[in-house]
Amino acid sequence: MITPDQETGTKLWHLVKNHEHSDQREGDRGSKMVSEIYLTRLLATKGTLQKFVDDLFETVFSTAHRGSALPLAIKYMFDFLDEQADKRSITDPDVRHTWKSNCLPLRFWVNVIKNPQFVFDIHKSSITDACLSVVAQTFMDSCSTSEHRLGKDSPSNKLLYAKDIPNYKSWVERYYRDISKMPSISDQDMDAYLVEQSRLHGNEFNTLSALNELYFYINKYKEE
């Protein structure tokens, strides 16, 4: 890391791969050291966070978790997608899986994981952003139906959870399968659920503020 220099006694090295040093062998040795130190630190950090990531995935991909029942809207939406697939004679299970992944985990959960400041009153630092990006990428890979072929040149954020993804994928598949086995929800029950939600949260939103934002949007695109 610090290579002795004849004139000054020391030579400083940044923790990046050196491309311009004349002594290629020394540069390679330094880069290898940095890579090994970085990878060890990366794996240690992953080990520290593993339980929290597992808990997050288990919570998201469970129909009933620690007393929390599956929201009716999710069952209703997934049944609607299955119904549309049946109407159009789509029998490929990967298509149905992808529809469900795109409309809930990838549309909603990835956004929340990547941007906690949308939900909590917190500041997201660049380091936190980088860490959450790895978790979000793992989440996306777990919802994918395609096979992930990784090699030595694959990015570290993909390699980091490579061994965990098959397990997470099985959780996602089980989640969709469990939901499909649940009793269907009638339109009347769904309507009643939405009315109740509106009643419970009626005082939490400023209607005039929402209308004002809609007005700004409409005014911006009024010609179109």
Secondary structure, 3 states (H helix, E strand, C coil): CCCCCCCCCCCCCCCCCCCCCCCHHHHHHHHHHHHHHHHHHHHHHHHHHHHHHHHHHHHHCCCEECCEECCHHHHHHHHHHHHHHHHCCCCCHHHHHHHHHHHCHHHHHHHHHHCHHHCCCCCCCHHHHHHHHHHHHHHHHHHCCCCCCCCCCCCHHHHCCCCCHHHHHHHHHHHHHHHHHCCCCCHHHHHHHHHHHHHHCCCCCCHHHHHHHHHHHHHHCCCC
